[in-house]
Amino acid sequence: MSWEIKNSRIVSLNVGIPVAAMHGTKPIQTGIFKSASNDKHYLSTAGLSGDGQADLVHHGGPDKAVCVYFVRHFPYWEEWLGNKLSYGAFGENWTLSEWSEQDLCIGDVLQAGNVVVQVSQPRQPCFKLGIRHKRPELTAHVQQTGFTGFYFRVLQEGEVGAGEDLKMVKRHPAAISLAEANRVMYEGKTDLEGMTALLAVEELSDSWKQTLMSRVERLQQM
């Protein structure tokens, strides 16, 4: 994979605090309902000011400080869902132009203004996506398409807003793309070589390391 990559842009910065929703007959709290903000927001290692998550076990934290989705996937989902989508529709904090899961790699370092971030893992689609769009099957289909989006951890804090250019600062030498990481996680559950290669990337999030290490240990015991 080439180090050279066209700059992206934060087309929309989206935030939202947890709100009540129904999961079947059960009331839950969820932060999936993000909406675009025209303001600059401070980005810390914990996430964006004005934003929040309800389930802090599976969402948020240093490895998931910024949830990111790609503009180029929106036409596909608008056709699939049968309606126009606003930015933030996938619960993402940043909606990015230009790129896809093929273009970014685990451990890549990028910069927007004074903020420096690092790719930590693909997003694992949550059932709350189905709640937001009233389509329970959406979560599985996001996984199947590979149009998952991903997460950044924050290396340098600062203010950031919509319209900022996002540029590559350092391509990780292993060059394992988000698309390849998704393949290993969802399709390559017996791919010992693929899992080993992914685990060798120190910058991979702790939660993914734990999942993959458990799979490797099971395979080695067979």
C-alpha positions as CSV (number, residue, x, y, z in Angstrom):
1,M,0.0,0.0,0.0
2,S,1.4,3.4,-1.0
3,W,2.4,5.9,1.7
4,E,1.0,8.7,-0.5
5,I,-2.7,9.3,0.0
6,K,-4.9,12.2,-0.9
7,N,-5.9,14.4,2.0
8,S,-9.4,13.9,3.4
9,R,-11.7,16.5,5.0
10,I,-13.9,16.4,8.0
11,V,-17.1,17.1,6.1
12,S,-19.2,17.0,9.3
13,L,-18.5,16.9,13.0
14,N,-21.3,15.2,14.9
15,V,-22.1,15.0,18.6
16,G,-24.9,14.0,20.9
17,I,-25.5,13.0,24.5
18,P,-27.2,9.7,25.4
19,V,-31.0,9.7,25.1
20,A,-33.7,7.1,25.8
21,A,-34.8,4.6,23.1
22,M,-36.6,1.3,22.9
23,H,-34.9,-2.0,22.2
24,G,-38.0,-4.1,21.6
25,T,-40.0,-3.6,24.8
26,K,-36.9,-2.7,26.8
27,P,-36.0,1.0,27.4
28,I,-32.3,1.7,27.0
29,Q,-30.0,4.7,26.8
30,T,-27.9,5.3,23.7
31,G,-25.6,7.9,22.2
32,I,-26.2,6.7,18.6
33,F,-28.3,9.8,17.8
34,K,-25.5,12.3,16.7
35,S,-26.2,15.5,14.8
36,A,-23.9,17.9,13.0
37,S,-22.4,20.8,14.9
38,N,-21.0,24.0,13.3
39,D,-18.9,24.8,16.4
40,K,-15.4,23.8,17.2
41,H,-15.1,21.2,19.8
42,Y,-12.3,20.3,22.1
43,L,-11.0,16.8,21.4
44,S,-9.3,15.1,24.4
45,T,-8.1,11.5,24.8
46,A,-11.6,10.8,26.1
47,G,-13.5,12.2,23.1
48,L,-15.2,15.3,21.9
49,S,-16.7,17.9,24.2
50,G,-20.5,17.9,24.0
51,D,-20.5,14.2,23.1
52,G,-21.3,11.1,25.1
53,Q,-21.9,7.4,25.2
54,A,-24.3,5.4,27.3
55,D,-22.5,2.0,27.2
56,L,-19.0,2.8,28.4
57,V,-18.0,-0.9,28.3
58,H,-18.4,-1.2,24.5
59,H,-18.2,2.5,23.4
60,G,-15.8,5.3,24.2
61,G,-12.5,5.2,26.0
62,P,-9.0,6.0,24.8
63,D,-9.0,3.5,21.9
64,K,-12.5,4.8,20.7
65,A,-12.2,8.5,21.3
66,V,-13.5,9.4,17.8
67,C,-15.9,7.3,15.8
68,V,-15.5,7.9,12.1
69,Y,-17.5,7.1,8.9
70,F,-17.0,7.8,5.2
71,V,-19.1,10.0,2.9
72,R,-18.6,7.6,0.1
73,H,-20.8,4.9,1.8
74,F,-23.8,7.2,2.2
75,P,-25.3,6.6,-1.3
76,Y,-25.2,2.9,-0.8
77,W,-27.1,3.1,2.5
78,E,-29.5,5.7,1.2
79,E,-30.5,3.3,-1.6
80,W,-30.6,0.3,0.8
81,L,-32.7,2.1,3.4
82,G,-34.8,4.0,0.9
83,N,-34.3,7.5,2.4
84,K,-31.9,10.4,2.5
85,L,-29.4,10.3,5.4
86,S,-27.9,13.2,7.3
87,Y,-24.3,13.2,8.5
88,G,-24.0,11.5,11.9
89,A,-26.5,8.8,10.7
90,F,-24.1,6.1,11.7
91,G,-23.4,7.5,15.1
92,E,-20.1,8.8,13.8
93,N,-18.3,11.9,15.3
94,W,-16.4,12.7,12.1
95,T,-17.8,12.1,8.6
96,L,-14.8,12.0,6.2
97,S,-14.5,12.7,2.5
98,E,-12.3,10.8,0.0
99,W,-11.3,7.7,1.9
100,S,-12.7,4.2,2.7
101,E,-11.6,1.2,4.8
102,Q,-9.2,0.3,2.0
103,D,-7.2,3.5,2.4
104,L,-6.3,3.6,6.1
105,C,-4.3,1.2,8.2
106,I,-4.2,0.2,11.8
107,G,-1.6,2.5,13.5
108,D,-1.7,5.3,10.9
109,V,-1.1,8.7,12.4
110,L,-3.1,11.7,11.0
111,Q,-3.5,15.4,11.7
112,A,-6.4,17.9,11.6
113,G,-5.3,21.4,12.6
114,N,-3.5,20.9,15.9
115,V,-5.1,17.6,16.6
116,V,-3.2,14.4,16.0
117,V,-5.0,11.0,16.0
118,Q,-4.2,7.4,15.3
119,V,-6.2,4.6,13.8
120,S,-6.9,2.0,16.5
121,Q,-9.5,-0.5,15.1
122,P,-12.4,-0.9,12.7
123,R,-15.8,-0.1,14.2
124,Q,-17.8,-3.2,15.2
125,P,-21.4,-2.4,14.3
126,C,-23.8,-2.3,17.3
127,F,-27.5,-3.2,17.5
128,K,-28.2,0.4,18.2
129,L,-27.6,1.2,14.5
130,G,-30.7,-0.9,13.8
131,I,-32.6,1.0,16.5
132,R,-31.7,4.4,15.0
133,H,-32.9,3.4,11.5
134,K,-35.7,1.1,12.7
135,R,-34.0,-1.8,10.7
136,P,-32.7,-4.4,13.1
137,E,-31.0,-6.2,10.2
138,L,-28.8,-3.1,9.4
139,T,-26.2,-4.1,12.0
140,A,-25.4,-7.4,10.3
141,H,-25.4,-5.9,6.8
142,V,-22.9,-3.2,7.8
143,Q,-20.6,-6.0,9.0
144,Q,-21.2,-8.0,5.8
145,T,-20.5,-5.1,3.5
146,G,-17.3,-4.1,5.3
147,F,-18.6,-0.5,5.4
148,T,-18.0,-0.3,9.1
149,G,-16.1,2.9,9.7
150,F,-13.4,2.9,12.4
151,Y,-12.0,4.6,15.5
152,F,-9.2,7.0,16.3
153,R,-7.3,7.4,19.6
154,V,-6.0,10.9,20.3
155,L,-2.3,11.5,20.4
156,Q,-2.5,15.3,20.7
157,E,-5.5,17.1,22.0
158,G,-6.9,20.4,20.7
159,E,-9.9,22.0,19.1
160,V,-11.4,20.7,15.9
161,G,-14.4,21.4,13.7
162,A,-16.1,20.6,10.4
163,G,-14.2,21.7,7.3
164,E,-10.7,20.8,8.7
165,D,-8.4,19.0,6.3
166,L,-7.2,15.6,7.6
167,K,-3.7,14.5,6.3
168,M,-1.5,11.5,6.7
169,V,1.5,12.1,9.0
170,K,2.8,8.6,9.3
171,R,1.8,5.4,7.5
172,H,2.2,2.4,9.8
173,P,4.9,0.1,8.4
174,A,2.8,-3.0,8.7
175,A,0.2,-1.4,6.3
176,I,-2.7,-3.6,7.5
177,S,-5.8,-1.9,6.2
178,L,-9.1,-1.5,8.0
179,A,-10.6,-3.7,5.3
180,E,-8.0,-6.4,6.0
181,A,-8.6,-6.1,9.7
182,N,-12.3,-6.6,9.1
183,R,-11.7,-9.6,6.9
184,V,-9.6,-11.3,9.7
185,M,-12.1,-10.5,12.4
186,Y,-15.3,-11.6,10.6
187,E,-14.2,-14.1,7.8
188,G,-10.7,-15.3,8.9
189,K,-11.6,-16.8,12.2
190,T,-9.2,-19.7,11.5
191,D,-6.7,-17.6,9.6
192,L,-3.8,-18.0,12.1
193,E,-1.4,-16.1,9.8
194,G,-3.7,-13.2,9.4
195,M,-4.5,-12.9,13.1
196,T,-0.8,-13.2,14.1
197,A,0.1,-10.4,11.7
198,L,-2.7,-8.2,13.1
199,L,-1.7,-8.9,16.6
200,A,1.9,-7.9,15.8
201,V,0.6,-4.3,15.3
202,E,1.2,-2.8,18.7
203,E,-1.2,0.1,18.0
204,L,-4.2,-2.2,17.6
205,S,-6.8,-1.6,20.3
206,D,-6.8,-3.7,23.4
207,S,-10.3,-5.1,22.8
208,W,-9.3,-6.4,19.4
209,K,-6.1,-7.9,20.8
210,Q,-8.0,-9.7,23.5
211,T,-10.5,-11.2,20.9
212,L,-7.8,-12.3,18.5
213,M,-5.5,-13.7,21.2
214,S,-8.4,-15.9,22.5
215,R,-9.0,-17.2,19.0
216,V,-5.3,-17.9,18.4
217,E,-5.0,-19.8,21.7
218,R,-8.0,-21.9,20.8
219,L,-6.6,-22.8,17.4
220,Q,-3.2,-23.7,18.9
221,Q,-4.9,-26.1,21.3
222,M,-6.7,-28.0,18.6
